[in-house]
């Protein structure tokens, strides 16, 4: 498993998927970088695998696109043979097999999430080595390291759709504000039995949290009230 | 067919061998190829060459493995059997050889590549027919 090769496009990212009662909410930021240049600031990292199965991609953009393409191809073949939509576990398993068998050449972290008839909503996390983990919520990408604490403290079971959407939005906004390789806007998909609803939150409408305050020099700065009383006094005559 | 989901060719470990220049006794054939040198024995020439060389084969293998997983072992087996039948050529090695059936099976019948335009024999008329036949039938 190599680090990104020189010049390779990096999906340094914050991605997330959370399951709730009737479906899953998946979300991602929208920045793709090549070193310090932002190659694409409105990327769509939520990739279609099947009608009710999507995957979030992080790591090398080329590697994850190749894997997602083959996953989509395989699921189409499965649908033809089985005659019905594949389960999320099938999709996650094929992505995991490809990630593991190619692990010496790939750098890809993928979250597969969706809804199927047998198991309902499910989220599967496939981190860098190619393991498969089912979790009620999963975060990934470089920005995820900054928000593990927030997610652990905030997540509650039994949430409905709106609370889950809010949770994803806040988590991604916090990750994007601290991680240099995540940013732009938030893209979300809500996947339920009835369909897939895409949500888009532009960069100026992101939820804002404590943004820092310059504390250095506070003690010597005059408070505003004092300044206004001083301005009533006429300037002092100075002898030259 | 190798039942693996490799997307790109794996980087081959560095090797050196006398297989290419060996005679029937397994040793380097000095009479035919000259004195033994390291240059003839080195097998690895850089990972890019191996990657490009094995590219089509790896993609084909991936598709066959997916077919095996979806339809069963019979599907890739039949395809490979058909290819082998089409490429079975009873003729002696003549220079211009086209195999339309094999091209159709491999999906190359509707594309024109550089190899088709700049075609031409790599070497002249066969100097040693016995050696050519040996290579062909892999004795």
Interface residues (C-beta under 8 A of the other chain):
Chain A: X66 X67 X70 X73 X74 X77 X78 X81 X97 X98 X101 X102 X104 X105 X106
Chain B: X4 X5 X6 X7 X8 X10 X11 X62 X66 X67 X69 X70 X71
